[in-house]
Amino acid sequence: MWEQRSFQNDHDGKGTLFLVPTPIGNLDDMTFRALEVLKKADILAAEDTRHTMKLCSHFDIHAPLVSYHEHNKKTSGAKLIAELEDGKTIALVTDAGTPGISDPGADLAAACIEREITVVPLPGANAAITGLIASGLSTDHFLFYGFLPRAKKERGQALESLRQFPYSIIFYESPFRVKDTLKDLSEAFENRRISLSRELTKRYETFIRGSIDEVIEFLNKGEMPKGEFCLIIEGNSKSEERSEDLWWSALSVQEHVDYYVREQQITVKDAIKQTAADRALPKREIYRIYHQIES
């Protein structure tokens, strides 16, 4: 148990990790507060220092740059933790958008929290939310999934686990794999509505909205657009309509699994699999909850 009071405690001499969003395209989206934090930080940790150097040059930021990315996060993360333990202020940025979303910034934040080092998030640009609010699909509830597995088998399993999910789902995808992913979506989700967005906030910002099959046909007609895609697909409305009538809706995950073990006399492994199918959740998530494993 640890209560963090971001701007009231002396932090026992420890520093602060600021999670600083940067523009996903249009530099005018940089906030005044983000600029202030970046200019006052003792160290600026960046996914790609060359990319961030351009941002620093544009906004006249001179904090020392160090790299922190997926391939060096263990060694670099340990050094950053040591600096924070020594009282330094570190601002963490990703190449574009909010650090910690589909990048190793989440690992550094978690490591800081384990050591009771203050972690302060700043609000700012994020491609998932930006794409969602202009998708024309429901924003009441949604799931951010991020990148699907690259291997076809694992990607198919992931989509199958999401097929009954009743709310909008957000994916990221590269332009090199988006056509294959759309085909897999068509197989798993049938012909639901979808919104594809690319180059968000930039000059060539583009939205492609329609059914999955319509979008596939559209992309097959022309040259493949460049830039990473944000895909928003509508949820399974039939699942939403039936949600109140599901027999297990009043059960916890543990009770749901135990029911199958007791009533059908199957193994816990098979019960977890069936529970995951009922709830349209990944098996690993049901396994984690049932066995009370912290995420």
C-alpha positions as CSV (number, residue, x, y, z in Angstrom):
1,M,0.0,0.0,0.0
2,W,1.4,3.4,-1.0
3,E,-0.4,6.7,-1.4
4,Q,1.3,9.0,-3.9
5,R,0.7,12.7,-3.4
6,S,2.3,13.9,-6.5
7,F,2.9,17.6,-5.6
8,Q,2.7,17.5,-1.8
9,N,5.3,15.2,-0.4
10,D,9.1,15.6,-0.3
11,H,9.3,12.0,-1.8
12,D,12.0,11.0,0.6
13,G,14.7,12.6,-1.5
14,K,13.7,10.6,-4.6
15,G,13.1,12.1,-8.0
16,T,10.0,12.1,-10.2
17,L,9.3,10.3,-13.4
18,F,7.1,12.4,-15.7
19,L,5.2,10.6,-18.5
20,V,5.1,13.3,-21.2
21,P,2.9,12.9,-24.4
22,T,4.2,14.4,-27.6
23,P,2.3,15.2,-30.8
24,I,1.3,12.4,-33.0
25,G,1.9,14.6,-36.0
26,N,1.0,18.2,-35.7
27,L,3.5,20.0,-33.5
28,D,0.9,22.6,-32.5
29,D,-0.6,19.9,-30.3
30,M,2.2,20.2,-27.8
31,T,0.9,21.5,-24.5
32,F,2.4,24.3,-22.5
33,R,2.8,22.0,-19.5
34,A,4.6,19.4,-21.5
35,L,7.1,22.0,-22.7
36,E,7.6,23.2,-19.2
37,V,8.3,19.7,-17.9
38,L,10.7,18.9,-20.7
39,K,12.7,22.1,-20.3
40,K,13.0,21.6,-16.5
41,A,13.8,17.9,-16.5
42,D,17.3,16.7,-15.5
43,I,17.1,13.9,-18.0
44,L,15.0,13.3,-21.1
45,A,14.5,9.5,-21.8
46,A,13.4,8.9,-25.4
47,E,12.4,5.9,-27.5
48,D,14.4,7.3,-30.5
49,T,16.8,10.1,-29.5
50,R,17.3,11.2,-33.1
51,H,13.5,11.6,-33.5
52,T,13.2,13.4,-30.2
53,M,16.2,15.6,-31.0
54,K,14.1,17.2,-33.8
55,L,11.3,17.9,-31.3
56,C,13.8,19.4,-28.8
57,S,15.4,21.6,-31.5
58,H,12.0,22.9,-32.6
59,F,11.0,23.9,-29.0
60,D,14.4,24.9,-27.8
61,I,14.7,22.1,-25.2
62,H,18.2,21.3,-24.0
63,A,17.8,18.5,-21.4
64,P,20.3,15.7,-21.8
65,L,18.9,12.9,-23.9
66,V,19.2,9.2,-23.1
67,S,17.7,6.2,-25.0
68,Y,15.1,4.0,-23.5
69,H,13.4,1.5,-25.8
70,E,12.2,-2.1,-26.2
71,H,15.7,-3.5,-26.9
72,N,17.6,-1.7,-24.1
73,K,14.9,-1.3,-21.4
74,K,16.5,-3.5,-18.9
75,T,19.9,-1.9,-18.8
76,S,18.7,1.6,-19.6
77,G,15.8,1.3,-17.2
78,A,18.1,0.3,-14.3
79,K,20.2,3.4,-14.9
80,L,17.2,5.6,-15.0
81,I,15.9,4.1,-11.7
82,A,19.3,4.8,-10.1
83,E,19.1,8.5,-11.3
84,L,15.6,8.7,-9.9
85,E,16.7,7.2,-6.6
86,D,19.3,9.9,-6.5
87,G,16.7,12.6,-6.7
88,K,16.8,13.4,-10.5
89,T,13.7,14.5,-12.4
90,I,13.2,12.4,-15.6
91,A,10.8,13.1,-18.4
92,L,9.9,10.0,-20.5
93,V,8.7,10.4,-24.1
94,T,7.9,8.1,-26.9
95,D,8.3,8.8,-30.6
96,A,4.7,10.1,-30.8
97,G,1.8,10.1,-28.5
98,T,1.5,8.9,-24.9
99,P,4.4,6.9,-23.4
100,G,3.3,3.6,-21.8
101,I,0.7,2.8,-24.5
102,S,2.1,0.0,-26.7
103,D,5.7,0.8,-25.7
104,P,8.1,0.0,-22.8
105,G,7.3,3.1,-20.9
106,A,4.8,1.1,-18.9
107,D,7.6,-1.1,-17.6
108,L,9.6,1.9,-16.3
109,A,6.5,3.3,-14.6
110,A,5.8,-0.1,-13.0
111,A,9.4,-0.3,-11.8
112,C,9.2,3.1,-10.2
113,I,6.0,2.4,-8.4
114,E,7.5,-0.8,-7.0
115,R,10.2,1.4,-5.5
116,E,7.7,4.1,-4.4
117,I,9.2,6.6,-6.9
118,T,6.6,9.2,-7.9
119,V,5.2,8.8,-11.4
120,V,3.3,11.8,-12.8
121,P,1.3,11.4,-16.0
122,L,0.6,14.4,-18.3
123,P,-2.5,14.4,-20.5
124,G,-1.9,14.7,-24.3
125,A,-2.0,13.2,-27.7
126,N,-3.0,9.6,-28.3
127,A,-3.8,8.0,-31.6
128,A,-6.3,5.4,-30.2
129,I,-8.6,8.0,-28.6
130,T,-8.2,10.4,-31.5
131,G,-9.2,7.8,-34.0
132,L,-12.1,6.5,-31.8
133,I,-13.9,9.8,-31.3
134,A,-14.0,10.4,-35.1
135,S,-14.9,6.8,-36.0
136,G,-18.6,7.2,-35.9
137,L,-18.7,4.0,-33.7
138,S,-19.8,3.8,-30.1
139,T,-17.5,5.5,-27.5
140,D,-19.5,4.6,-24.4
141,H,-17.4,1.6,-23.7
142,F,-14.4,0.3,-25.7
143,L,-11.3,-1.9,-25.6
144,F,-7.9,-0.8,-26.6
145,Y,-6.1,-3.9,-27.9
146,G,-3.1,-2.4,-29.7
147,F,-1.1,-4.6,-32.1
148,L,-2.3,-8.0,-32.9
149,P,0.2,-11.0,-32.9
150,R,2.1,-11.2,-36.2
151,A,1.8,-15.0,-36.5
152,K,-1.4,-16.0,-38.3
153,K,-2.3,-18.7,-35.8
154,E,-1.9,-16.5,-32.7
155,R,-3.6,-13.6,-34.5
156,G,-6.6,-15.9,-35.3
157,Q,-6.8,-17.0,-31.6
158,A,-6.7,-13.4,-30.4
159,L,-9.5,-12.4,-32.8
160,E,-11.6,-15.4,-31.8
161,S,-11.3,-14.4,-28.1
162,L,-12.7,-11.0,-29.0
163,R,-15.4,-12.1,-31.4
164,Q,-18.2,-11.8,-28.8
165,F,-17.0,-8.6,-27.2
166,P,-19.9,-6.2,-27.2
167,Y,-18.0,-2.9,-27.4
168,S,-15.8,-1.0,-29.9
169,I,-12.3,-2.5,-30.2
170,I,-9.2,-0.5,-31.1
171,F,-6.3,-2.0,-33.0
172,Y,-3.0,-0.6,-34.3
173,E,-1.6,-2.0,-37.5
174,S,1.3,-1.3,-39.9
175,P,0.5,-0.5,-43.6
176,F,2.4,-3.7,-44.6
177,R,0.0,-6.0,-42.7
178,V,-3.3,-4.1,-42.7
179,K,-4.8,-5.9,-45.7
180,D,-4.1,-9.3,-44.2
181,T,-5.4,-8.1,-40.8
182,L,-8.6,-6.9,-42.5
183,K,-9.1,-10.4,-44.1
184,D,-8.7,-12.0,-40.7
185,L,-11.2,-9.5,-39.2
186,S,-13.7,-10.3,-41.9
187,E,-13.5,-14.0,-41.1
188,A,-13.7,-13.5,-37.3
189,F,-16.1,-10.5,-37.1
190,E,-18.1,-11.0,-40.3
191,N,-19.0,-7.8,-42.1
192,R,-19.2,-5.3,-39.2
193,R,-18.6,-1.6,-39.5
194,I,-15.1,-0.4,-39.2
195,S,-13.1,2.9,-39.3
196,L,-9.5,3.1,-40.4
197,S,-7.5,6.3,-39.8
198,R,-4.0,7.2,-40.7
199,E,-1.7,10.3,-40.6
200,L,-3.8,11.6,-37.7
201,T,-3.4,15.4,-37.1
202,K,-1.2,15.7,-40.2
203,R,-1.7,17.2,-43.6
204,Y,-2.8,13.9,-45.2
205,E,-5.1,12.8,-42.3
206,T,-7.4,10.2,-43.8
207,F,-10.4,8.2,-42.5
208,I,-11.9,5.2,-44.3
209,R,-15.3,4.2,-42.9
210,G,-17.6,1.5,-43.9
211,S,-18.1,-2.3,-43.6
212,I,-15.0,-4.5,-43.4
213,D,-15.7,-5.8,-46.9
214,E,-16.2,-2.3,-48.3
215,V,-12.9,-1.2,-46.8
216,I,-11.1,-4.3,-48.2
217,E,-12.5,-3.6,-51.7
218,F,-11.5,0.1,-51.4
219,L,-7.9,-0.7,-50.4
220,N,-7.5,-3.3,-53.2
221,K,-8.4,-0.8,-55.8
222,G,-5.6,1.7,-55.2
223,E,-2.1,2.1,-54.0
224,M,-1.5,1.1,-50.4
225,P,-1.5,4.3,-48.2
226,K,1.6,4.9,-46.1
227,G,1.6,5.4,-42.4
228,E,0.5,3.4,-39.4
229,F,-3.2,2.6,-39.1
230,C,-5.6,2.9,-36.2
231,L,-8.5,0.4,-36.7
232,I,-11.8,0.8,-34.8
233,I,-14.3,-2.1,-35.2
234,E,-17.8,-2.1,-33.8
235,G,-18.6,-4.5,-31.0
236,N,-20.9,-7.6,-31.3
237,S,-24.3,-6.0,-30.8
238,K,-25.9,-9.4,-30.4
239,S,-23.7,-10.1,-27.4
240,E,-24.7,-6.7,-25.9
241,E,-28.4,-7.5,-26.4
242,R,-28.0,-10.9,-24.7
243,S,-25.7,-9.7,-21.9
244,E,-28.5,-9.2,-19.3
245,D,-29.8,-12.8,-19.9
246,L,-26.5,-14.6,-19.5
247,W,-26.8,-17.2,-16.7
248,W,-23.3,-16.5,-15.4
249,S,-23.6,-12.7,-15.2
250,A,-24.0,-12.6,-11.4
251,L,-21.0,-14.9,-10.9
252,S,-17.4,-13.8,-10.3
253,V,-14.7,-15.3,-12.5
254,Q,-13.7,-17.7,-9.7
255,E,-17.4,-18.8,-9.2
256,H,-17.8,-19.2,-13.0
257,V,-14.8,-21.5,-13.3
258,D,-15.7,-23.5,-10.2
259,Y,-19.2,-24.0,-11.5
260,Y,-17.8,-25.9,-14.6
261,V,-15.4,-27.9,-12.5
262,R,-18.2,-28.9,-10.1
263,E,-21.1,-29.4,-12.4
264,Q,-19.4,-30.7,-15.5
265,Q,-16.6,-32.5,-13.6
266,I,-13.9,-31.1,-16.0
267,T,-10.4,-29.9,-15.2
268,V,-9.7,-26.4,-14.1
269,K,-7.8,-25.9,-17.4
270,D,-10.9,-26.8,-19.4
271,A,-13.1,-24.8,-17.1
272,I,-11.0,-21.7,-17.6
273,K,-11.2,-22.2,-21.4
274,Q,-15.0,-22.4,-21.3
275,T,-15.3,-19.4,-19.0
276,A,-13.1,-17.4,-21.3
277,A,-15.3,-18.3,-24.2
278,D,-18.5,-17.4,-22.3
279,R,-17.1,-14.0,-21.3
280,A,-15.3,-13.3,-24.6
281,L,-12.0,-12.7,-22.8
282,P,-8.5,-14.1,-23.4
283,K,-7.8,-17.4,-21.5
284,R,-4.7,-15.9,-19.9
285,E,-6.9,-13.2,-18.4
286,I,-9.3,-15.7,-16.8
287,Y,-6.3,-17.8,-15.7
288,R,-4.7,-14.7,-14.1
289,I,-7.9,-13.7,-12.2
290,Y,-8.8,-17.3,-11.1
291,H,-5.3,-17.9,-9.7
292,Q,-5.1,-14.4,-8.3
293,I,-1.9,-13.5,-10.2
294,E,-1.2,-9.8,-10.2
295,S,-0.9,-8.3,-13.7
